[in-house]
Amino acid sequence: MPNPTPVTATNDRAAILASYGESERLCREAERKRITSLSRSRAWELEQQGKFPTRRRLGSNSCAWLLSDLLLWLHQQPQAKRSHAA
């Protein structure tokens, strides 16, 4: 019997979207860059390493990402430590 998608993953997606007042949708490259602040090449490198959400192919020359995938990825990144200079 195949394993169903964990309920927590579905709940996490719904919660992150609700916290931003958004519903699930596809994000094209410009919006992906605005949300993640990553260059196209860096996002591609991380995706190839399995460290970034997988893009969805829309056609032979277009792709997009699920908004919830991008937001969950963003919230899983470690926060930069701030140094307090005197």
Contacts in CASP RR format, 6 or more apart in sequence:
PFRMAT RR
TARGET T0000
AUTHOR 0000-0000-0000
METHOD contacts of the structure
MODEL  1
MPNPTPVTATNDRAAILASYGESERLCREAERKRITSLSRSRAWELEQQG
KFPTRRRLGSNSCAWLLSDLLLWLHQQPQAKRSHAA
12 72 0 8 1.000
13 24 0 8 1.000
13 68 0 8 1.000
13 72 0 8 1.000
16 68 0 8 1.000
16 71 0 8 1.000
16 72 0 8 1.000
16 75 0 8 1.000
17 23 0 8 1.000
17 24 0 8 1.000
17 67 0 8 1.000
17 68 0 8 1.000
17 71 0 8 1.000
20 71 0 8 1.000
22 67 0 8 1.000
24 66 0 8 1.000
24 67 0 8 1.000
24 68 0 8 1.000
25 66 0 8 1.000
25 67 0 8 1.000
26 56 0 8 1.000
26 58 0 8 1.000
26 64 0 8 1.000
26 65 0 8 1.000
26 66 0 8 1.000
26 67 0 8 1.000
27 35 0 8 1.000
27 64 0 8 1.000
27 65 0 8 1.000
27 66 0 8 1.000
27 67 0 8 1.000
27 70 0 8 1.000
28 62 0 8 1.000
28 63 0 8 1.000
28 64 0 8 1.000
29 40 0 8 1.000
29 63 0 8 1.000
32 38 0 8 1.000
32 43 0 8 1.000
32 64 0 8 1.000
32 65 0 8 1.000
32 70 0 8 1.000
33 39 0 8 1.000
33 40 0 8 1.000
33 43 0 8 1.000
35 67 0 8 1.000
35 70 0 8 1.000
35 71 0 8 1.000
35 74 0 8 1.000
36 43 0 8 1.000
36 70 0 8 1.000
36 73 0 8 1.000
36 74 0 8 1.000
38 46 0 8 1.000
38 52 0 8 1.000
43 52 0 8 1.000
46 52 0 8 1.000
47 53 0 8 1.000
47 54 0 8 1.000
47 55 0 8 1.000
52 73 0 8 1.000
53 65 0 8 1.000
53 66 0 8 1.000
53 69 0 8 1.000
53 70 0 8 1.000
53 72 0 8 1.000
53 73 0 8 1.000
54 65 0 8 1.000
54 69 0 8 1.000
55 63 0 8 1.000
55 64 0 8 1.000
55 65 0 8 1.000
56 63 0 8 1.000
56 64 0 8 1.000
56 65 0 8 1.000
56 66 0 8 1.000
57 63 0 8 1.000
58 64 0 8 1.000
END
